[in-house]
Amino acid sequence: MKDFSLYLSNPSWDVIIIFAFIAVGFFYGISAGRSNLLSLLFSLYIAGFIFENFYYLDNLVKGQNMMEVFLFRAFIFAVLAGVLFILFSQVLVSGYDSGVKNWWKSLLLSFMATGLLFSFLFHLFPAKEIFTFSPMVQSLFASDSAFFWWLSLPLVALFLAR
């Protein structure tokens, strides 16, 4: 019982993060279709790569407090991922859309894309310095090993959902 209370040491943010992960993963998976999910995954990978190597961003936020840096970086990442999503959704053929028999593939891709997005939020932004999370959220999204697995598992899901 002591371990369970350790996981819920900061329940407000933890509940929000876990609930958002489940809700976004489920509802986006049902409504988006596989071509949009593939576009989202591709745009997240490329946006993460570009964002990680965009060294001029630090010069733009120099001297700002931690929350402003987090919000600015999150905004830039969202714009970059959004533009790439629009480009990829124009390129990908809608023949990948899900049917009745492929609902589990859409949900799988959706949860993988949501997990990758959350992992990017913890890895690329100073979220760990601003907010305090429980060990459960740390191990699911914020640790370096979790980031590796969230980078790797969507690639496996892409293979399974082809």
C-alpha positions as CSV (number, residue, x, y, z in Angstrom):
1,M,0.0,0.0,0.0
2,K,2.9,2.3,0.6
3,D,4.1,2.0,-3.0
4,F,0.6,2.9,-4.2
5,S,0.6,6.1,-2.2
6,L,4.1,6.9,-3.6
7,Y,2.6,6.8,-7.1
8,L,-0.1,9.1,-6.2
9,S,2.1,11.7,-4.4
10,N,0.9,14.5,-6.7
11,P,-2.4,13.3,-7.9
12,S,-3.7,16.5,-9.6
13,W,-1.2,16.6,-12.5
14,D,-0.9,12.8,-12.7
15,V,-4.6,12.3,-13.0
16,I,-4.8,15.0,-15.7
17,I,-1.9,13.5,-17.7
18,I,-3.2,9.9,-17.5
19,F,-6.7,10.9,-18.3
20,A,-5.6,13.1,-21.2
21,F,-3.5,10.2,-22.6
22,I,-6.4,7.8,-22.5
23,A,-9.0,10.3,-23.7
24,V,-6.9,11.7,-26.6
25,G,-5.7,8.3,-27.6
26,F,-9.2,6.8,-27.6
27,F,-11.2,9.7,-29.2
28,Y,-8.6,10.7,-31.7
29,G,-8.2,7.0,-32.7
30,I,-11.9,6.6,-33.3
31,S,-12.4,9.8,-35.2
32,A,-9.2,10.4,-37.2
33,G,-8.8,7.5,-39.5
34,R,-5.5,5.7,-40.2
35,S,-4.2,8.2,-42.8
36,N,-4.5,11.1,-40.3
37,L,-2.9,8.9,-37.6
38,L,0.0,8.1,-39.9
39,S,0.4,11.8,-40.9
40,L,0.5,12.6,-37.2
41,L,3.1,10.1,-36.4
42,F,5.3,11.1,-39.3
43,S,4.9,14.8,-38.4
44,L,5.8,14.2,-34.7
45,Y,9.0,12.3,-35.6
46,I,10.1,15.0,-38.1
47,A,9.0,17.9,-35.9
48,G,10.9,16.4,-32.9
49,F,14.0,16.0,-35.0
50,I,13.9,19.5,-36.4
51,F,13.0,21.0,-33.0
52,E,15.8,19.2,-31.2
53,N,18.3,20.5,-33.7
54,F,16.9,24.1,-33.9
55,Y,19.6,25.8,-31.9
56,Y,18.4,29.3,-32.5
57,L,15.4,28.8,-30.4
58,D,17.3,29.2,-27.2
59,N,18.4,32.7,-28.3
60,L,14.8,33.7,-28.8
61,V,13.8,32.8,-25.2
62,K,17.0,34.0,-23.4
63,G,16.2,35.8,-20.2
64,Q,12.6,34.6,-19.9
65,N,11.2,32.7,-16.9
66,M,10.8,28.9,-17.1
67,M,7.1,28.9,-17.7
68,E,7.4,31.4,-20.6
69,V,10.2,29.2,-22.1
70,F,8.0,26.1,-21.8
71,L,5.0,27.8,-23.4
72,F,7.0,29.3,-26.2
73,R,8.8,26.1,-27.0
74,A,5.5,24.2,-26.9
75,F,3.9,26.7,-29.2
76,I,6.8,26.4,-31.7
77,F,6.7,22.6,-31.6
78,A,2.9,22.6,-32.1
79,V,3.1,25.0,-35.1
80,L,5.9,22.9,-36.6
81,A,4.1,19.6,-36.1
82,G,0.8,21.2,-37.4
83,V,2.4,22.4,-40.6
84,L,4.1,19.0,-41.1
85,F,0.8,17.3,-40.3
86,I,-1.0,19.3,-43.0
87,L,1.8,18.5,-45.5
88,F,1.7,14.8,-44.7
89,S,-2.1,14.6,-44.8
90,Q,-2.0,16.0,-48.3
91,V,0.6,13.5,-49.4
92,L,-0.7,10.3,-47.8
93,V,-3.4,8.5,-49.7
94,S,-6.7,8.1,-47.9
95,G,-6.7,4.4,-48.8
96,Y,-5.2,3.8,-45.4
97,D,-8.4,4.8,-43.6
98,S,-9.8,2.4,-41.1
99,G,-12.7,0.1,-41.6
100,V,-14.7,-2.0,-39.2
101,K,-12.1,-4.8,-39.1
102,N,-9.2,-2.3,-38.5
103,W,-10.5,-0.4,-35.5
104,W,-7.8,-1.9,-33.3
105,K,-5.1,-0.6,-35.7
106,S,-6.4,2.9,-35.4
107,L,-6.5,2.7,-31.7
108,L,-3.0,1.3,-31.5
109,L,-1.6,4.1,-33.8
110,S,-3.6,6.7,-31.8
111,F,-2.2,5.6,-28.5
112,M,1.3,5.4,-29.9
113,A,1.0,8.9,-31.4
114,T,-0.4,10.3,-28.1
115,G,2.3,8.6,-26.1
116,L,5.0,9.9,-28.4
117,L,3.5,13.4,-28.2
118,F,3.5,13.3,-24.4
119,S,7.0,11.9,-24.3
120,F,8.2,14.8,-26.5
121,L,6.5,17.3,-24.2
122,F,8.5,15.9,-21.3
123,H,11.8,15.4,-23.2
124,L,12.1,18.5,-25.4
125,F,10.6,21.0,-23.0
126,P,11.6,22.0,-19.5
127,A,8.4,20.5,-18.1
128,K,10.4,18.4,-15.5
129,E,11.8,21.6,-14.0
130,I,8.4,23.4,-13.8
131,F,6.1,20.6,-12.7
132,T,6.4,17.8,-10.2
133,F,5.1,14.4,-11.2
134,S,4.7,11.1,-9.5
135,P,7.1,8.2,-10.2
136,M,4.4,6.6,-12.3
137,V,4.2,9.5,-14.7
138,Q,7.9,9.9,-14.6
139,S,8.4,6.3,-15.6
140,L,5.7,6.3,-18.3
141,F,6.6,9.5,-20.1
142,A,9.4,11.7,-18.5
143,S,12.4,9.4,-18.1
144,D,15.0,8.9,-20.7
145,S,14.2,5.2,-21.1
146,A,10.5,6.0,-21.5
147,F,11.5,8.5,-24.3
148,F,13.4,5.8,-26.0
149,W,10.5,3.4,-25.8
150,W,8.0,6.0,-27.1
151,L,10.3,6.7,-30.0
152,S,10.6,2.9,-30.8
153,L,7.1,1.5,-30.1
154,P,5.3,3.6,-32.7
155,L,7.6,2.3,-35.4
156,V,6.6,-1.3,-34.4
157,A,3.0,-0.1,-34.4
158,L,3.4,1.2,-37.9
159,F,4.7,-2.1,-39.0
160,L,1.8,-3.9,-37.4
161,A,-0.8,-1.5,-38.8
162,R,0.3,-1.7,-42.4
